[in-house]
Amino acid sequence: METFDKLTGIAAPLDLINIDTDMIIPKQFLKTIKRSGLGVNLFDEMRYNQDGSEIETFVLNQPAYRHAEILVAGDNFGCGSSREHAPWALLDFGIRCVISTSYADIFYSNCFKNGILPITLPKEQVDILMADAQKGANARVTIDLEAQTVTTSDGESFPFEVDAFKKHCLMNGLDDIGLTMENVKSIDTFEEKAAASRPWV
């Protein structure tokens, strides 16, 4: 998993509440178990017409936001079913951070496990960031995970809270497998002792 320390990038404004996981990645794209290739289908029903052409008014189809790395969204982001494909699709598109007032618990947890930082801020601060994001590609937002701050393009900074363990995992690029591999020496030692004491197993 890629490490996350400091990110300065384009923030896309998605001023909608209750964006559920089926809106993030519709069910017909859940057949794959690969984490790559889903970015093209991110927000599929909002991004494309039935003939496959782009809906020009959707934010991620606009030239200023095609390379957005931060998403500023409305309340209750990631609600609905617990599909892990939702953060996979966001990450594959290039989104490394989501900012909202609240998230569904499972989606929130899945973000950390896949290298995405979900930041929770009060509505008045999200509104400021939403307005800042609407300025376009020249308005770049900075996320500093070490300092736990979000800074607008105008230099206004907001602190955010994050669980210390989840912060450690993101900053060191540790998913569940990475965490296990940190203990590989202890695991090997245990297996050697177990094999010596129970050779018949």
BASE-982569 format. One line per 4 residues: number of its first residue (from 1); their letters; for each residue x, y, z of N, C-alpha, C. Coordinates in nm, 2 decimals. Layout:
N
NUM	A	X:Y:Z:X:Y:Z:X:Y:Z  ...
END
This chain:
201
1	METF	0.08:-0.12:0.00:0.00:0.00:0.00:0.09:0.12:0.00  0.05:0.22:-0.08:0.13:0.35:-0.09:0.12:0.43:0.04  0.23:0.48:0.08:0.23:0.56:0.21:0.16:0.69:0.18  0.11:0.75:0.29:0.04:0.88:0.29:0.10:0.97:0.40
5	DKLT	0.16:1.08:0.36:0.21:1.17:0.45:0.15:1.31:0.43  0.19:1.38:0.32:0.14:1.51:0.28:0.10:1.50:0.14  -0.02:1.56:0.11:-0.07:1.56:-0.02:-0.12:1.70:-0.06  -0.07:1.76:-0.17:-0.12:1.88:-0.22:-0.18:1.86:-0.36
9	GIAA	-0.31:1.88:-0.38:-0.37:1.84:-0.50:-0.50:1.91:-0.53  -0.56:1.88:-0.64:-0.69:1.94:-0.68:-0.80:1.87:-0.60  -0.89:1.95:-0.55:-1.00:1.90:-0.48:-1.13:1.92:-0.56  -1.20:1.81:-0.58:-1.32:1.81:-0.66:-1.44:1.83:-0.57
13	PLDL	-1.53:1.92:-0.59:-1.65:1.94:-0.51:-1.77:1.86:-0.55  -1.81:1.77:-0.46:-1.93:1.68:-0.49:-2.03:1.72:-0.38  -2.11:1.82:-0.41:-2.20:1.88:-0.31:-2.33:1.80:-0.30  -2.32:1.67:-0.27:-2.44:1.59:-0.26:-2.43:1.51:-0.13
17	INID	-2.55:1.49:-0.06:-2.55:1.41:0.06:-2.59:1.27:0.03  -2.56:1.18:0.12:-2.60:1.04:0.11:-2.55:0.97:-0.02  -2.43:1.00:-0.06:-2.37:0.92:-0.17:-2.34:0.78:-0.12  -2.41:0.68:-0.18:-2.39:0.55:-0.13:-2.29:0.47:-0.22
21	TDMI	-2.26:0.35:-0.17:-2.15:0.28:-0.24:-2.20:0.23:-0.38  -2.33:0.22:-0.40:-2.38:0.18:-0.53:-2.36:0.29:-0.63  -2.37:0.42:-0.58:-2.34:0.53:-0.66:-2.19:0.55:-0.69  -2.11:0.51:-0.59:-1.97:0.52:-0.61:-1.92:0.42:-0.71
25	IPKQ	-1.97:0.29:-0.70:-1.93:0.19:-0.80:-2.05:0.09:-0.81  -2.13:0.11:-0.92:-2.25:0.03:-0.93:-2.23:-0.12:-0.93  -2.33:-0.20:-0.89:-2.32:-0.34:-0.86:-2.27:-0.42:-0.98  -2.29:-0.38:-1.10:-2.25:-0.46:-1.22:-2.10:-0.47:-1.24
29	FLKT	-2.03:-0.38:-1.16:-1.88:-0.38:-1.17:-1.81:-0.45:-1.06  -1.89:-0.53:-0.98:-1.84:-0.60:-0.86:-1.79:-0.74:-0.89  -1.79:-0.78:-1.01:-1.75:-0.92:-1.05:-1.60:-0.94:-1.03  -1.52:-0.83:-1.04:-1.38:-0.85:-1.03:-1.33:-0.85:-0.89
33	IKRS	-1.22:-0.92:-0.86:-1.15:-0.92:-0.73:-1.02:-0.84:-0.74  -1.00:-0.78:-0.86:-0.88:-0.69:-0.87:-0.91:-0.55:-0.83  -0.81:-0.49:-0.77:-0.82:-0.35:-0.72:-0.80:-0.25:-0.83  -0.75:-0.29:-0.94:-0.72:-0.20:-1.05:-0.83:-0.21:-1.16
37	GLGV	-0.84:-0.10:-1.23:-0.94:-0.10:-1.35:-1.07:-0.05:-1.32  -1.10:-0.01:-1.19:-1.24:0.03:-1.15:-1.26:0.18:-1.16  -1.15:0.26:-1.17:-1.15:0.40:-1.17:-1.24:0.46:-1.29  -1.24:0.39:-1.40:-1.32:0.43:-1.52:-1.46:0.42:-1.49
41	NLFD	-1.50:0.34:-1.40:-1.64:0.32:-1.36:-1.69:0.39:-1.23  -1.60:0.47:-1.18:-1.63:0.54:-1.06:-1.74:0.64:-1.09  -1.85:0.64:-1.00:-1.97:0.72:-1.02:-2.03:0.70:-1.16  -2.02:0.58:-1.21:-2.06:0.55:-1.35:-2.19:0.61:-1.39
45	EMRY	-2.30:0.59:-1.31:-2.43:0.64:-1.36:-2.44:0.79:-1.35  -2.35:0.85:-1.28:-2.35:1.00:-1.28:-2.26:1.06:-1.39  -2.16:0.98:-1.43:-2.06:1.02:-1.52:-2.09:1.00:-1.67  -2.18:0.90:-1.70:-2.20:0.86:-1.83:-2.35:0.85:-1.87
49	NQDG	-2.37:0.88:-2.00:-2.51:0.86:-2.05:-2.52:0.71:-2.09  -2.64:0.67:-2.12:-2.66:0.52:-2.15:-2.58:0.48:-2.28  -2.55:0.57:-2.37:-2.47:0.54:-2.48:-2.32:0.54:-2.45  -2.28:0.56:-2.33:-2.14:0.56:-2.29:-2.07:0.70:-2.30
53	SEIE	-2.14:0.80:-2.35:-2.08:0.93:-2.36:-2.08:1.00:-2.23  -1.98:1.09:-2.21:-1.97:1.15:-2.08:-2.08:1.26:-2.06  -2.13:1.27:-1.93:-2.22:1.38:-1.89:-2.13:1.49:-1.86  -2.13:1.60:-1.94:-2.03:1.70:-1.93:-2.04:1.78:-1.80
57	TFVL	-2.16:1.78:-1.74:-2.18:1.86:-1.62:-2.13:1.79:-1.49  -2.10:1.66:-1.50:-2.06:1.59:-1.38:-1.91:1.64:-1.35  -1.89:1.66:-1.22:-1.76:1.73:-1.18:-1.64:1.66:-1.23  -1.63:1.53:-1.22:-1.51:1.46:-1.26:-1.49:1.45:-1.41
61	NQPA	-1.59:1.49:-1.49:-1.58:1.50:-1.63:-1.53:1.64:-1.68  -1.53:1.73:-1.59:-1.49:1.87:-1.62:-1.34:1.87:-1.62  -1.28:1.94:-1.72:-1.13:1.95:-1.74:-1.05:1.98:-1.61  -1.11:2.07:-1.53:-1.04:2.11:-1.41:-1.02:2.00:-1.30
65	YRHA	-1.11:1.90:-1.31:-1.11:1.80:-1.20:-1.08:1.66:-1.25  -1.04:1.64:-1.37:-1.01:1.51:-1.42:-0.89:1.44:-1.35  -0.81:1.52:-1.29:-0.70:1.47:-1.21:-0.70:1.50:-1.06  -0.83:1.51:-1.02:-0.85:1.54:-0.87:-0.79:1.43:-0.79
69	EILV	-0.73:1.46:-0.67:-0.68:1.37:-0.58:-0.76:1.37:-0.45  -0.84:1.48:-0.43:-0.92:1.50:-0.31:-1.06:1.52:-0.35  -1.15:1.46:-0.27:-1.29:1.48:-0.30:-1.36:1.54:-0.18  -1.43:1.66:-0.20:-1.50:1.72:-0.09:-1.65:1.69:-0.11
73	AGDN	-1.71:1.62:-0.02:-1.84:1.56:-0.04:-1.94:1.60:0.07  -2.07:1.58:0.05:-2.17:1.61:0.14:-2.18:1.50:0.25  -2.27:1.52:0.34:-2.29:1.44:0.46:-2.32:1.29:0.43  -2.27:1.20:0.51:-2.31:1.06:0.51:-2.25:0.99:0.38
77	FGCG	-2.12:1.02:0.35:-2.06:0.96:0.23:-2.03:0.82:0.25  -2.05:0.73:0.15:-2.02:0.59:0.16:-2.12:0.51:0.23  -2.24:0.56:0.24:-2.35:0.48:0.30:-2.39:0.36:0.21  -2.48:0.28:0.25:-2.53:0.17:0.17:-2.45:0.04:0.20
81	SSRE	-2.44:-0.05:0.10:-2.37:-0.18:0.12:-2.22:-0.16:0.15  -2.16:-0.27:0.20:-2.03:-0.26:0.25:-1.92:-0.29:0.15  -1.95:-0.28:0.02:-1.85:-0.32:-0.08:-1.72:-0.25:-0.07  -1.61:-0.33:-0.07:-1.48:-0.27:-0.06:-1.44:-0.22:-0.20
85	HAPW	-1.51:-0.25:-0.30:-1.49:-0.20:-0.44:-1.50:-0.05:-0.44  -1.58:0.01:-0.35:-1.59:0.16:-0.35:-1.46:0.23:-0.33  -1.39:0.20:-0.22:-1.26:0.27:-0.21:-1.16:0.22:-0.32  -1.17:0.10:-0.37:-1.09:0.06:-0.48:-1.11:0.15:-0.60
89	ALLD	-1.23:0.18:-0.63:-1.26:0.26:-0.75:-1.21:0.41:-0.73  -1.23:0.46:-0.61:-1.19:0.59:-0.58:-1.03:0.60:-0.59  -0.96:0.51:-0.54:-0.82:0.50:-0.54:-0.77:0.49:-0.69  -0.83:0.40:-0.76:-0.79:0.37:-0.90:-0.81:0.50:-0.99
93	FGIR	-0.91:0.58:-0.95:-0.93:0.70:-1.03:-0.82:0.80:-0.99  -0.77:0.79:-0.87:-0.67:0.89:-0.82:-0.70:0.96:-0.69  -0.82:0.93:-0.64:-0.86:1.00:-0.51:-0.79:0.94:-0.39  -0.71:1.02:-0.32:-0.63:0.97:-0.20:-0.70:1.02:-0.07
97	CVIS	-0.79:1.12:-0.08:-0.85:1.17:0.04:-0.99:1.22:0.01  -1.08:1.19:0.10:-1.22:1.23:0.10:-1.24:1.32:0.22  -1.31:1.43:0.20:-1.35:1.52:0.31:-1.50:1.53:0.32  -1.55:1.50:0.44:-1.70:1.51:0.45:-1.73:1.53:0.60
101	TSYA	-1.86:1.55:0.63:-1.90:1.57:0.77:-1.92:1.43:0.84  -1.95:1.33:0.76:-1.97:1.20:0.82:-1.96:1.09:0.71  -1.93:0.97:0.76:-1.92:0.85:0.67:-1.99:0.73:0.73  -2.03:0.64:0.64:-2.07:0.50:0.69:-1.95:0.44:0.75
105	DIFY	-1.97:0.37:0.86:-1.86:0.31:0.94:-1.77:0.21:0.86  -1.84:0.12:0.78:-1.76:0.02:0.71:-1.68:0.09:0.60  -1.74:0.18:0.53:-1.67:0.25:0.42:-1.55:0.33:0.48  -1.57:0.39:0.59:-1.47:0.47:0.66:-1.35:0.38:0.69
109	SNCF	-1.37:0.26:0.75:-1.27:0.16:0.78:-1.20:0.11:0.65  -1.28:0.08:0.55:-1.22:0.03:0.42:-1.13:0.13:0.36  -1.16:0.26:0.37:-1.07:0.36:0.32:-0.93:0.35:0.37  -0.92:0.34:0.50:-0.78:0.33:0.56:-0.71:0.20:0.52
113	KNGI	-0.78:0.10:0.50:-0.72:-0.03:0.46:-0.67:-0.03:0.32  -0.72:0.07:0.24:-0.68:0.08:0.10:-0.60:0.20:0.07  -0.55:0.28:0.17:-0.46:0.39:0.14:-0.53:0.52:0.12  -0.66:0.53:0.15:-0.73:0.66:0.14:-0.76:0.72:0.28
117	LPIT	-0.74:0.85:0.29:-0.76:0.92:0.41:-0.90:0.98:0.41  -0.99:0.93:0.49:-1.12:1.00:0.51:-1.12:1.10:0.62  -1.14:1.22:0.59:-1.13:1.33:0.70:-1.27:1.37:0.73  -1.30:1.38:0.86:-1.42:1.43:0.91:-1.41:1.57:0.97
121	LPKE	-1.49:1.67:0.92:-1.48:1.80:0.96:-1.62:1.86:0.99  -1.64:1.96:1.07:-1.77:2.02:1.09:-1.82:2.08:0.96  -1.95:2.09:0.95:-2.01:2.14:0.82:-1.96:2.27:0.77  -1.94:2.36:0.87:-1.90:2.50:0.83:-1.76:2.50:0.76
125	QVDI	-1.68:2.40:0.81:-1.54:2.39:0.75:-1.55:2.32:0.62  -1.64:2.22:0.61:-1.66:2.15:0.48:-1.71:2.25:0.38  -1.80:2.33:0.42:-1.86:2.43:0.33:-1.75:2.53:0.27  -1.66:2.56:0.36:-1.55:2.65:0.31:-1.46:2.58:0.21
129	LMAD	-1.43:2.45:0.24:-1.35:2.37:0.15:-1.42:2.34:0.02  -1.56:2.32:0.02:-1.64:2.30:-0.09:-1.63:2.43:-0.19  -1.64:2.54:-0.13:-1.63:2.67:-0.20:-1.50:2.69:-0.26  -1.39:2.65:-0.18:-1.26:2.66:-0.23:-1.23:2.56:-0.35
133	AQKG	-1.29:2.44:-0.34:-1.27:2.35:-0.45:-1.34:2.39:-0.58  -1.45:2.47:-0.56:-1.52:2.52:-0.68:-1.45:2.62:-0.76  -1.33:2.66:-0.71:-1.25:2.76:-0.79:-1.18:2.69:-0.90  -1.17:2.56:-0.90:-1.10:2.49:-1.01:-0.96:2.44:-0.98
137	ANAR	-0.89:2.41:-1.09:-0.76:2.34:-1.08:-0.66:2.43:-1.01  -0.67:2.56:-1.02:-0.57:2.64:-0.96:-0.58:2.65:-0.81  -0.69:2.61:-0.75:-0.71:2.61:-0.61:-0.67:2.47:-0.55  -0.55:2.46:-0.50:-0.50:2.33:-0.45:-0.51:2.33:-0.30
141	VTID	-0.56:2.22:-0.25:-0.57:2.19:-0.11:-0.46:2.11:-0.06  -0.41:2.13:0.06:-0.30:2.06:0.12:-0.35:1.98:0.24  -0.32:1.85:0.24:-0.35:1.76:0.35:-0.22:1.72:0.41  -0.20:1.75:0.54:-0.08:1.71:0.61:-0.12:1.61:0.72
145	LEAQ	-0.10:1.48:0.70:-0.14:1.38:0.79:-0.06:1.39:0.92  0.07:1.41:0.91:0.15:1.42:1.03:0.10:1.53:1.13  0.07:1.65:1.07:0.02:1.76:1.15:-0.13:1.76:1.17  -0.19:1.67:1.10:-0.34:1.66:1.10:-0.41:1.79:1.07
149	TVTT	-0.38:1.85:0.95:-0.44:1.97:0.91:-0.48:1.96:0.76  -0.58:2.04:0.73:-0.63:2.06:0.60:-0.61:2.21:0.57  -0.54:2.25:0.46:-0.52:2.39:0.43:-0.58:2.42:0.30  -0.66:2.53:0.29:-0.72:2.57:0.17:-0.62:2.64:0.08
153	SDGE	-0.66:2.67:-0.05:-0.57:2.74:-0.14:-0.54:2.88:-0.09  -0.62:2.93:0.00:-0.60:3.07:0.05:-0.52:3.07:0.18  -0.48:2.95:0.23:-0.40:2.94:0.35:-0.47:2.92:0.48  -0.61:2.90:0.47:-0.68:2.88:0.59:-0.67:2.73:0.63
157	SFPF	-0.64:2.71:0.75:-0.61:2.57:0.80:-0.71:2.52:0.90  -0.74:2.39:0.89:-0.84:2.33:0.98:-0.77:2.20:1.04  -0.78:2.18:1.17:-0.72:2.06:1.23:-0.83:1.95:1.21  -0.78:1.82:1.21:-0.88:1.71:1.21:-0.82:1.60:1.30
161	EVDA	-0.92:1.52:1.34:-0.88:1.41:1.43:-0.87:1.28:1.35  -0.78:1.19:1.39:-0.76:1.06:1.33:-0.71:0.96:1.43  -0.76:0.84:1.43:-0.71:0.74:1.52:-0.56:0.72:1.50  -0.49:0.71:1.61:-0.34:0.70:1.61:-0.29:0.58:1.53
165	FKKH	-0.36:0.46:1.55:-0.32:0.34:1.48:-0.34:0.35:1.33  -0.46:0.41:1.29:-0.49:0.42:1.15:-0.39:0.52:1.08  -0.36:0.62:1.16:-0.26:0.72:1.11:-0.12:0.65:1.09  -0.08:0.57:1.18:0.04:0.50:1.17:0.04:0.41:1.04
169	CLMN	-0.07:0.34:1.02:-0.08:0.25:0.91:-0.07:0.33:0.78  -0.14:0.44:0.77:-0.14:0.52:0.64:0.00:0.57:0.62  0.06:0.63:0.72:0.19:0.69:0.70:0.30:0.59:0.67  0.28:0.47:0.71:0.38:0.36:0.68:0.34:0.27:0.57
173	GLDD	0.22:0.30:0.50:0.18:0.21:0.39:0.15:0.07:0.44  0.08:0.05:0.55:0.06:-0.08:0.61:-0.09:-0.12:0.59  -0.12:-0.21:0.51:-0.25:-0.27:0.50:-0.25:-0.39:0.60  -0.36:-0.47:0.60:-0.36:-0.59:0.69:-0.25:-0.69:0.66
177	IGLT	-0.21:-0.71:0.54:-0.10:-0.80:0.51:0.03:-0.74:0.55  0.05:-0.60:0.53:0.17:-0.54:0.57:0.19:-0.54:0.72  0.08:-0.53:0.80:0.08:-0.54:0.94:0.13:-0.68:0.99  0.08:-0.78:0.92:0.12:-0.92:0.95:0.27:-0.94:0.92
181	MENV	0.31:-0.88:0.81:0.45:-0.90:0.77:0.55:-0.83:0.86  0.50:-0.73:0.94:0.59:-0.67:1.04:0.63:-0.77:1.15  0.55:-0.88:1.16:0.58:-0.98:1.27:0.63:-1.11:1.21  0.68:-1.10:1.09:0.72:-1.22:1.02:0.83:-1.30:1.09
185	KSID	0.92:-1.23:1.16:1.03:-1.30:1.24:0.97:-1.38:1.35  0.87:-1.32:1.42:0.80:-1.39:1.53:0.72:-1.51:1.48  0.66:-1.49:1.36:0.58:-1.60:1.30:0.67:-1.71:1.26  0.79:-1.68:1.20:0.88:-1.79:1.16:0.94:-1.86:1.28
189	TFEE	0.97:-1.79:1.39:1.02:-1.85:1.51:0.92:-1.95:1.57  0.79:-1.90:1.57:0.68:-1.99:1.63:0.67:-2.11:1.54  0.67:-2.10:1.41:0.65:-2.21:1.32:0.77:-2.31:1.33  0.89:-2.26:1.35:1.00:-2.35:1.37:0.99:-2.43:1.50
193	KAAA	0.95:-2.36:1.61:0.93:-2.43:1.74:0.82:-2.53:1.73  0.71:-2.49:1.66:0.60:-2.58:1.65:0.63:-2.71:1.57  0.71:-2.69:1.46:0.75:-2.80:1.38:0.85:-2.89:1.46  0.93:-2.84:1.54:1.03:-2.92:1.62:0.95:-3.00:1.73
197	SRPW	0.85:-2.93:1.79:0.78:-3.00:1.90:0.67:-3.10:1.85  0.62:-3.07:1.73:0.52:-3.16:1.68:0.55:-3.19:1.53  0.65:-3.27:1.51:0.70:-3.30:1.37:0.59:-3.38:1.29  0.50:-3.44:1.36:0.40:-3.52:1.29:0.28:-3.44:1.23
201	V	0.28:-3.31:1.27:0.17:-3.22:1.22:0.20:-3.18:1.07
END
